Amino acid sequence: MKRKKKWLSGIFVLVLIVCVSGCEQETVHFETESVVHEETEEGGTDSRQDAAADAESGADISTDAAVVSETVFVFVCGAVANEDVYELDAGSRIQDALSAAGGFLPEADTDAVNLADTVRDGQKIYFPYEGEIIENQEPGTASEQKVNLNTATKEELKELPGIGDAKADQIVAYRETNGPFRDIRDIKNVSGIGESIYTRIEAYITVE
């Protein structure tokens, strides 16, 4: 009987040791999972901090790009005082480009261009002369037949690009005072007709 009790006591002690050992292993395993979880959370925090830093960096780049695009460059030409490329503030109007170029020449067609339009970077802004047909369309008479400077009427002269009422009257007055033109280049002797206008009408005039 005593042997049986001792045997049972031994078995109980052995079971107790096994149970205690198993509980310790589970505790260690739980603690290990907790450490891994904490490390994962810390890593996630670092990632969020890195993402925030990248976002701030991107904001700085966008700001720099906005600074670069605050001005535009436009080419102002035609019937203006100073043909040239001008730097203007972004959002400027055609009127600002005209002012930068020194304003209209006396022979300019002041109603041909909408001065309230907004300028664009790289834009060519052309101000036509009085009586000039724009959009690459030349006057009908001049394109079909050359205008004879010595016989043309005022209305025929006005069909030439850049020649309006005032210039046509001056051409007629010049030939009445000085006689017929001997060469088409003599048109530059007329007051107000310089090299720029001569270049525009050269292909459409004759003295024959």
C-alpha positions as CSV (number, residue, x, y, z in Angstrom):
1,M,0.0,0.0,0.0
2,K,2.8,2.3,0.9
3,R,4.6,1.5,-2.4
4,K,1.4,2.4,-4.3
5,K,1.2,5.8,-2.6
6,K,4.8,6.5,-3.4
7,W,4.3,5.5,-7.0
8,L,1.3,7.8,-7.3
9,S,3.2,10.6,-5.6
10,G,6.0,10.2,-8.1
11,I,3.6,10.4,-11.0
12,F,2.0,13.5,-9.6
13,V,5.3,15.3,-9.2
14,L,6.3,14.4,-12.8
15,V,3.0,15.7,-14.2
16,L,3.5,18.9,-12.2
17,I,7.0,19.5,-13.5
18,V,5.8,19.0,-17.1
19,C,2.9,21.4,-16.6
20,V,5.2,24.1,-15.1
21,S,7.7,23.7,-18.0
22,G,4.9,24.1,-20.6
23,C,3.6,27.3,-19.0
24,E,7.0,28.8,-18.9
25,Q,7.5,28.1,-22.6
26,E,4.1,29.7,-23.5
27,T,5.0,32.7,-21.4
28,V,8.3,33.1,-23.2
29,H,6.5,32.7,-26.6
30,F,4.0,35.3,-25.6
31,E,6.7,37.7,-24.5
32,T,8.5,37.1,-27.8
33,E,5.4,37.9,-29.8
34,S,5.0,41.1,-27.8
35,V,8.5,42.2,-28.6
36,V,8.0,41.5,-32.3
37,H,4.7,43.5,-32.2
38,E,6.4,46.5,-30.5
39,E,9.2,46.4,-33.1
40,T,6.6,46.4,-35.9
41,E,4.8,49.4,-34.5
42,E,8.1,51.3,-34.1
43,G,9.0,50.5,-37.7
44,G,5.5,51.7,-38.8
45,T,6.1,55.0,-36.9
46,D,9.4,55.5,-38.7
47,S,7.8,54.8,-42.0
48,R,5.1,57.4,-41.3
49,Q,7.8,59.9,-40.3
50,D,9.7,59.2,-43.5
51,A,6.5,59.6,-45.6
52,A,5.9,62.9,-43.8
53,A,9.4,64.1,-44.6
54,D,9.0,63.1,-48.2
55,A,5.7,65.0,-48.4
56,E,7.4,68.1,-47.0
57,S,10.2,67.7,-49.5
58,G,7.7,67.5,-52.3
59,A,6.0,70.6,-51.1
60,D,9.3,72.5,-51.3
61,I,9.9,71.3,-54.9
62,S,6.4,72.4,-55.9
63,T,7.0,75.8,-54.3
64,D,10.3,76.2,-56.2
65,A,8.5,75.3,-59.5
66,A,5.8,78.0,-58.8
67,V,8.6,80.6,-58.3
68,V,10.2,79.7,-61.7
69,S,6.9,80.1,-63.6
70,E,6.1,83.6,-62.2
71,T,7.2,85.3,-65.4
72,V,6.7,84.7,-69.1
73,F,8.6,85.7,-72.2
74,V,6.8,87.1,-75.3
75,F,7.9,88.5,-78.7
76,V,6.3,91.8,-79.5
77,C,6.5,92.9,-83.1
78,G,4.8,94.8,-85.9
79,A,3.6,98.4,-85.6
80,V,5.3,99.0,-82.2
81,A,8.1,101.4,-81.2
82,N,10.5,98.7,-80.2
83,E,10.2,95.1,-81.5
84,D,11.8,92.7,-79.0
85,V,11.4,89.8,-76.6
86,Y,10.1,91.0,-73.2
87,E,9.8,89.4,-69.8
88,L,6.4,90.0,-68.2
89,D,4.7,88.8,-65.0
90,A,2.6,85.7,-65.5
91,G,-1.1,86.8,-66.0
92,S,-0.1,90.0,-67.8
93,R,-2.3,91.4,-70.6
94,I,-1.6,92.2,-74.2
95,Q,-1.7,95.9,-73.1
96,D,1.3,95.2,-70.8
97,A,3.2,93.8,-73.7
98,L,2.4,96.8,-75.8
99,S,3.5,99.2,-73.1
100,A,6.8,97.2,-72.7
101,A,7.4,97.7,-76.5
102,G,6.9,101.4,-76.3
103,G,3.4,101.6,-77.6
104,F,1.9,101.9,-81.1
105,L,3.6,103.4,-84.1
106,P,1.5,106.2,-85.7
107,E,0.5,103.9,-88.6
108,A,-0.6,101.0,-86.4
109,D,-4.1,99.6,-86.6
110,T,-4.9,100.1,-82.9
111,D,-8.2,98.1,-83.0
112,A,-6.8,94.9,-84.6
113,V,-5.6,93.2,-81.4
114,N,-7.6,92.6,-78.2
115,L,-5.5,94.3,-75.6
116,A,-7.4,92.6,-72.8
117,D,-6.2,89.1,-73.7
118,T,-3.8,87.3,-71.4
119,V,-0.3,86.7,-72.6
120,R,1.3,83.2,-72.8
121,D,4.9,82.1,-72.4
122,G,6.6,82.0,-75.8
123,Q,3.8,83.9,-77.5
124,K,4.4,86.1,-80.6
125,I,2.3,89.2,-80.3
126,Y,2.0,90.9,-83.7
127,F,0.4,94.4,-84.0
128,P,-0.6,95.0,-87.7
129,Y,-0.3,98.3,-89.6
130,E,-3.4,100.2,-90.6
131,G,-5.0,98.5,-93.6
132,E,-3.0,95.4,-93.2
133,I,-4.7,92.0,-93.5
134,I,-3.4,89.6,-90.9
135,E,-3.6,85.8,-90.5
136,N,-1.2,85.3,-93.4
137,Q,-3.7,86.8,-95.9
138,E,-2.4,89.3,-98.3
139,P,-4.6,92.0,-99.9
140,G,-6.5,90.8,-102.9
141,T,-5.3,93.3,-105.5
142,A,-1.7,93.1,-104.4
143,S,-1.6,89.3,-104.5
144,E,-3.1,89.2,-108.0
145,Q,-1.4,92.2,-109.6
146,K,1.3,94.5,-108.6
147,V,0.3,98.1,-107.6
148,N,1.9,100.7,-109.9
149,L,3.1,103.5,-107.5
150,N,2.9,106.0,-110.4
151,T,-0.7,105.3,-111.5
152,A,-2.5,103.7,-108.5
153,T,-5.4,105.5,-106.9
154,K,-5.6,106.1,-103.2
155,E,-7.9,103.1,-102.7
156,E,-5.5,100.9,-104.7
157,L,-2.6,102.0,-102.6
158,K,-4.5,101.2,-99.4
159,E,-4.7,97.6,-100.5
160,L,-1.0,97.3,-99.8
161,P,0.0,95.9,-96.3
162,G,0.7,98.7,-93.9
163,I,-0.7,101.4,-96.1
164,G,-3.7,103.2,-94.7
165,D,-5.4,106.5,-95.5
166,A,-2.6,108.7,-94.3
167,K,0.2,106.8,-96.1
168,A,-1.8,106.6,-99.3
169,D,-2.3,110.4,-99.3
170,Q,1.4,110.9,-98.7
171,I,2.4,108.7,-101.6
172,V,0.0,110.5,-104.0
173,A,1.3,113.9,-102.8
174,Y,4.9,112.8,-103.2
175,R,4.6,111.8,-106.8
176,E,2.5,115.0,-107.6
177,T,5.3,117.1,-106.1
178,N,8.4,115.1,-107.2
179,G,7.2,113.4,-110.4
180,P,6.9,109.7,-110.9
181,F,8.8,107.1,-109.0
182,R,11.9,105.9,-110.9
183,D,12.5,102.9,-108.6
184,I,10.3,101.0,-106.1
185,R,12.9,101.8,-103.5
186,D,12.1,105.5,-103.9
187,I,8.9,104.8,-101.9
188,K,11.1,105.0,-98.8
189,N,11.5,108.8,-99.5
190,V,7.9,109.2,-98.6
191,S,7.5,110.5,-95.0
192,G,6.6,107.7,-92.6
193,I,7.5,104.8,-94.9
194,G,10.6,103.2,-93.5
195,E,12.4,99.9,-94.1
196,S,9.9,97.8,-92.2
197,I,6.9,98.9,-94.3
198,Y,9.0,98.8,-97.5
199,T,9.9,95.1,-96.7
200,R,6.2,94.3,-96.5
201,I,5.1,95.9,-99.8
202,E,8.2,95.3,-101.9
203,A,6.8,92.2,-103.5
204,Y,3.5,93.9,-104.4
205,I,4.6,97.2,-106.0
206,T,6.1,98.3,-109.3
207,V,6.9,101.6,-111.1
208,E,6.4,100.3,-114.7
